C-alpha cells in the first residue's frame, strides 16, 4: 500500500516561496544545490519530508510523493489507467522516483520503498 512520503511545492521563484512559507508557517528552510538547480529543504520535524523546488521554466504546483513497493509496476499500472508519465522511473543519487499526472492533470510523485 502506498503511503505519503514527501510533499514538494514548486514554483518559478523558489526563493520567494521559501520566504513566504518561512514567514507564514515559521518553517526553518535550508537551500541546497541539486545538480545546478536550487532546492529548499523544509524542517518541520514530523510527518512526510517537505521541500520547495525552484522551477523557473515550469509551473506552480504542489506534488505529493507516495512511497510504493514496485516503482515500475506502479507507473505502468497508472499509465494503463490513463495517467501521463512526465518523468519515467529514474535514479537521482540514492533516490528512485517517477512523476505522473492523473487523468485530470494532477501531478503525483512516486518513490521506491
GUTORBA-844272 format. One record per residue (C-alpha): residue in three letters; x, y, z. Coordinates in steps of 0.05 Angstrom, whole numbers, plus 5000, padded with zeros to 4 digits. Layout:
# residues N
type=ALA	xx=X	yy=Y	zz=Z
...
END
This chain:
# residues 113
type=UNK	xx=5000	yy=5000	zz=5000
type=UNK	xx=5027	yy=5069	zz=4981
type=UNK	xx=5040	yy=5119	zz=5037
type=UNK	xx=5054	yy=5194	zz=5034
type=UNK	xx=5130	yy=5204	zz=5035
type=UNK	xx=5147	yy=5274	zz=5011
type=UNK	xx=5109	yy=5338	zz=4993
type=UNK	xx=5140	yy=5386	zz=4944
type=UNK	xx=5120	yy=5458	zz=4929
type=UNK	xx=5144	yy=5480	zz=4861
type=UNK	xx=5144	yy=5549	zz=4830
type=UNK	xx=5181	yy=5597	zz=4784
type=UNK	xx=5212	yy=5635	zz=4843
type=UNK	xx=5237	yy=5585	zz=4895
type=UNK	xx=5268	yy=5639	zz=4938
type=UNK	xx=5203	yy=5678	zz=4943
type=UNK	xx=5166	yy=5614	zz=4960
type=UNK	xx=5218	yy=5600	zz=5014
type=UNK	xx=5208	yy=5669	zz=5044
type=UNK	xx=5132	yy=5663	zz=5041
type=UNK	xx=5127	yy=5595	zz=5075
type=UNK	xx=5181	yy=5612	zz=5126
type=UNK	xx=5143	yy=5675	zz=5145
type=UNK	xx=5072	yy=5646	zz=5145
type=UNK	xx=5087	yy=5579	zz=5180
type=UNK	xx=5152	yy=5594	zz=5216
type=UNK	xx=5187	yy=5537	zz=5180
type=UNK	xx=5263	yy=5532	zz=5180
type=UNK	xx=5283	yy=5525	zz=5107
type=UNK	xx=5353	yy=5510	zz=5081
type=UNK	xx=5376	yy=5519	zz=5010
type=UNK	xx=5417	yy=5466	zz=4975
type=UNK	xx=5443	yy=5458	zz=4904
type=UNK	xx=5419	yy=5396	zz=4868
type=UNK	xx=5456	yy=5388	zz=4802
type=UNK	xx=5453	yy=5461	zz=4784
type=UNK	xx=5384	yy=5480	zz=4809
type=UNK	xx=5361	yy=5507	zz=4876
type=UNK	xx=5322	yy=5463	zz=4924
type=UNK	xx=5298	yy=5482	zz=4993
type=UNK	xx=5291	yy=5431	zz=5049
type=UNK	xx=5237	yy=5447	zz=5099
type=UNK	xx=5248	yy=5424	zz=5171
type=UNK	xx=5183	yy=5410	zz=5208
type=UNK	xx=5207	yy=5351	zz=5250
type=UNK	xx=5145	yy=5309	zz=5236
type=UNK	xx=5108	yy=5272	zz=5181
type=UNK	xx=5129	yy=5268	zz=5109
type=UNK	xx=5190	yy=5308	zz=5087
type=UNK	xx=5177	yy=5374	zz=5053
type=UNK	xx=5214	yy=5414	zz=5001
type=UNK	xx=5209	yy=5473	zz=4953
type=UNK	xx=5231	yy=5463	zz=4881
type=UNK	xx=5254	yy=5525	zz=4842
type=UNK	xx=5224	yy=5513	zz=4773
type=UNK	xx=5240	yy=5576	zz=4732
type=UNK	xx=5213	yy=5548	zz=4666
type=UNK	xx=5157	yy=5505	zz=4696
type=UNK	xx=5093	yy=5519	zz=4731
type=UNK	xx=5070	yy=5526	zz=4802
type=UNK	xx=5045	yy=5461	zz=4831
type=UNK	xx=5041	yy=5420	zz=4894
type=UNK	xx=5065	yy=5349	zz=4888
type=UNK	xx=5053	yy=5294	zz=4939
type=UNK	xx=5102	yy=5236	zz=4932
type=UNK	xx=5079	yy=5167	zz=4951
type=UNK	xx=5125	yy=5111	zz=4970
type=UNK	xx=5108	yy=5047	zz=4932
type=UNK	xx=5134	yy=4976	zz=4935
type=UNK	xx=5147	yy=4970	zz=4859
type=UNK	xx=5160	yy=5035	zz=4824
type=UNK	xx=5160	yy=5009	zz=4752
type=UNK	xx=5097	yy=4967	zz=4762
type=UNK	xx=5060	yy=5026	zz=4794
type=UNK	xx=5079	yy=5072	zz=4736
type=UNK	xx=5056	yy=5020	zz=4685
type=UNK	xx=4990	yy=5009	zz=4721
type=UNK	xx=4978	yy=5084	zz=4727
type=UNK	xx=4993	yy=5094	zz=4653
type=UNK	xx=4944	yy=5038	zz=4635
type=UNK	xx=4892	yy=5074	zz=4676
type=UNK	xx=4901	yy=5139	zz=4638
type=UNK	xx=4959	yy=5173	zz=4673
type=UNK	xx=5011	yy=5214	zz=4635
type=UNK	xx=5083	yy=5197	zz=4653
type=UNK	xx=5121	yy=5262	zz=4660
type=UNK	xx=5185	yy=5232	zz=4687
type=UNK	xx=5194	yy=5156	zz=4679
type=UNK	xx=5226	yy=5117	zz=4735
type=UNK	xx=5297	yy=5144	zz=4745
type=UNK	xx=5352	yy=5147	zz=4796
type=UNK	xx=5378	yy=5212	zz=4826
type=UNK	xx=5434	yy=5196	zz=4875
type=UNK	xx=5404	yy=5145	zz=4923
type=UNK	xx=5333	yy=5165	zz=4906
type=UNK	xx=5289	yy=5127	zz=4856
type=UNK	xx=5228	yy=5166	zz=4834
type=UNK	xx=5178	yy=5180	zz=4778
type=UNK	xx=5128	yy=5235	zz=4765
type=UNK	xx=5060	yy=5223	zz=4734
type=UNK	xx=4996	yy=5262	zz=4722
type=UNK	xx=4929	yy=5232	zz=4739
type=UNK	xx=4874	yy=5235	zz=4685
type=UNK	xx=4854	yy=5305	zz=4710
type=UNK	xx=4925	yy=5332	zz=4705
type=UNK	xx=4944	yy=5329	zz=4779
type=UNK	xx=5018	yy=5316	zz=4789
type=UNK	xx=5034	yy=5254	zz=4831
type=UNK	xx=5104	yy=5235	zz=4852
type=UNK	xx=5125	yy=5163	zz=4865
type=UNK	xx=5185	yy=5138	zz=4903
type=UNK	xx=5212	yy=5068	zz=4912
type=UNK	xx=5206	yy=5037	zz=4980
END
